[in-house]
């Protein structure tokens, strides 16, 4: 197996793990007996894990995943948390 193949396999593993983590967290927010604060903490925990797997991809998290999480939070709690202040280049 070449180095390039190993990198592709590792990247695929990380993507599958992130997809699982996001789906699991969304289900937890939607179905578990959580407080709003616990749900918001879960979002930040997923963000921290995402950045550990994919450094320098914070913008992607903010554009792709945070809106999904906040939509689930809004549906569950009737509250729309403010998006963090970000300045995009």
C-alpha positions in Angstrom: 0.0 0.0 0.0 1.4 3.4 -1.0 1.6 6.4 1.2 -1.0 8.1 -0.8 -3.4 5.2 -0.4 -2.9 5.3 3.4 -3.6 9.0 3.5 -6.9 8.5 1.5 -7.9 5.7 3.8 -7.2 7.8 6.9 -9.1 10.8 5.5 -12.0 8.5 4.7 -12.0 7.2 8.3 -12.0 10.7 9.7 -14.9 11.8 7.5 -16.9 8.7 8.5 -16.3 9.3 12.2 -17.2 13.0 11.8 -20.4 12.1 10.0 -21.3 9.6 12.8 -20.5 12.1 15.5 -22.6 14.9 13.9 -25.6 12.5 13.3 -25.4 11.1 16.9 -25.2 14.7 18.3 -28.2 15.8 16.2 -30.2 12.9 17.4 -29.2 13.6 21.0 -30.3 17.2 20.7 -33.6 16.2 19.2 -34.5 13.2 21.4 -32.6 13.3 24.7 -33.7 15.1 27.8 -31.1 17.9 27.6 -31.1 21.5 28.7 -30.4 24.2 26.2 -27.0 24.8 27.8 -26.1 21.1 27.5 -27.1 21.1 23.8 -25.0 24.2 23.1 -22.0 22.6 24.9 -22.4 19.5 22.7 -22.1 21.7 19.6 -18.9 23.2 20.9 -17.6 19.7 21.8 -18.2 18.6 18.2 -16.5 21.7 16.9 -13.5 21.0 19.0 -13.4 17.4 17.9 -13.8 18.5 14.2 -10.9 20.9 14.5 -8.8 18.1 16.0 -9.5 15.9 13.0 -9.4 18.7 10.4 -7.2 21.6 11.6 -7.9 24.9 9.9 -11.4 23.9 8.8 -13.3 26.1 11.3 -14.9 28.0 8.4 -16.3 24.8 7.0 -17.7 23.8 10.4 -19.4 27.2 10.7 -20.9 27.1 7.3 -21.9 23.4 7.2 -22.5 22.0 10.6 -23.4 24.9 13.0 -26.5 25.8 11.0 -27.7 22.2 11.2 -27.1 22.0 14.9 -28.8 25.4 15.5 -31.8 24.4 13.4 -32.2 21.3 15.6 -31.8 23.4 18.8 -34.4 25.9 17.5 -36.9 23.1 16.7 -36.3 21.4 20.1 -36.1 24.5 22.4 -37.8 27.2 20.4 -34.7 29.3 20.7 -32.3 30.5 18.1 -28.8 30.9 19.5 -26.8 33.8 18.0 -24.1 32.7 15.6 -20.6 33.4 16.8 -19.0 36.5 15.4 -16.8 35.5 12.5 -15.0 37.6 9.9 -14.5 35.7 6.7 -11.7 36.9 4.4 
